[in-house]
């Protein structure tokens, strides 16, 4: 996040320390920008709009994987997402 030549070079947060990540005013914008970047990367790899599952798989580095890790990640995501959306 602080690398001027890295993949988030347009969104540099200068002088962020690990303890700063406990501050929601810093942590939430960082997370949103990071996931936005992962969404664009996933869409570039897929050639179409990415689903929420595909964005998470890109975040975990498993988008193009055929491993059991990918299946486990999808199952866990669906389980946790289900908890969040349950009434």
MODELLER restraints for C-alpha pairs under 7 A, 6 or more apart:
rsr = mdl.restraints
at = mdl.atoms
rsr.add(forms.Gaussian(group=physical.xy_distance, feature=features.Distance(at['CA:1:A'], at['CA:8:A']), mean=6.19, stdev=0.5))
rsr.add(forms.Gaussian(group=physical.xy_distance, feature=features.Distance(at['CA:1:A'], at['CA:12:A']), mean=5.96, stdev=0.5))
rsr.add(forms.Gaussian(group=physical.xy_distance, feature=features.Distance(at['CA:1:A'], at['CA:13:A']), mean=6.39, stdev=0.5))
rsr.add(forms.Gaussian(group=physical.xy_distance, feature=features.Distance(at['CA:2:A'], at['CA:12:A']), mean=5.33, stdev=0.5))
rsr.add(forms.Gaussian(group=physical.xy_distance, feature=features.Distance(at['CA:2:A'], at['CA:13:A']), mean=5.68, stdev=0.5))
rsr.add(forms.Gaussian(group=physical.xy_distance, feature=features.Distance(at['CA:2:A'], at['CA:14:A']), mean=6.00, stdev=0.5))
rsr.add(forms.Gaussian(group=physical.xy_distance, feature=features.Distance(at['CA:3:A'], at['CA:9:A']), mean=6.71, stdev=0.5))
rsr.add(forms.Gaussian(group=physical.xy_distance, feature=features.Distance(at['CA:4:A'], at['CA:12:A']), mean=6.71, stdev=0.5))
rsr.add(forms.Gaussian(group=physical.xy_distance, feature=features.Distance(at['CA:20:A'], at['CA:26:A']), mean=6.87, stdev=0.5))
rsr.add(forms.Gaussian(group=physical.xy_distance, feature=features.Distance(at['CA:21:A'], at['CA:27:A']), mean=4.97, stdev=0.5))
rsr.add(forms.Gaussian(group=physical.xy_distance, feature=features.Distance(at['CA:38:A'], at['CA:55:A']), mean=6.16, stdev=0.5))
rsr.add(forms.Gaussian(group=physical.xy_distance, feature=features.Distance(at['CA:38:A'], at['CA:58:A']), mean=6.18, stdev=0.5))
rsr.add(forms.Gaussian(group=physical.xy_distance, feature=features.Distance(at['CA:38:A'], at['CA:59:A']), mean=5.92, stdev=0.5))
rsr.add(forms.Gaussian(group=physical.xy_distance, feature=features.Distance(at['CA:39:A'], at['CA:50:A']), mean=6.60, stdev=0.5))
rsr.add(forms.Gaussian(group=physical.xy_distance, feature=features.Distance(at['CA:39:A'], at['CA:55:A']), mean=5.25, stdev=0.5))
rsr.add(forms.Gaussian(group=physical.xy_distance, feature=features.Distance(at['CA:42:A'], at['CA:50:A']), mean=6.20, stdev=0.5))
rsr.add(forms.Gaussian(group=physical.xy_distance, feature=features.Distance(at['CA:42:A'], at['CA:54:A']), mean=6.84, stdev=0.5))
rsr.add(forms.Gaussian(group=physical.xy_distance, feature=features.Distance(at['CA:42:A'], at['CA:55:A']), mean=6.13, stdev=0.5))
rsr.add(forms.Gaussian(group=physical.xy_distance, feature=features.Distance(at['CA:42:A'], at['CA:58:A']), mean=5.91, stdev=0.5))
rsr.add(forms.Gaussian(group=physical.xy_distance, feature=features.Distance(at['CA:43:A'], at['CA:49:A']), mean=5.39, stdev=0.5))
rsr.add(forms.Gaussian(group=physical.xy_distance, feature=features.Distance(at['CA:43:A'], at['CA:50:A']), mean=5.29, stdev=0.5))
rsr.add(forms.Gaussian(group=physical.xy_distance, feature=features.Distance(at['CA:53:A'], at['CA:74:A']), mean=6.77, stdev=0.5))
rsr.add(forms.Gaussian(group=physical.xy_distance, feature=features.Distance(at['CA:54:A'], at['CA:63:A']), mean=6.32, stdev=0.5))
rsr.add(forms.Gaussian(group=physical.xy_distance, feature=features.Distance(at['CA:57:A'], at['CA:63:A']), mean=4.72, stdev=0.5))
rsr.add(forms.Gaussian(group=physical.xy_distance, feature=features.Distance(at['CA:62:A'], at['CA:70:A']), mean=5.72, stdev=0.5))
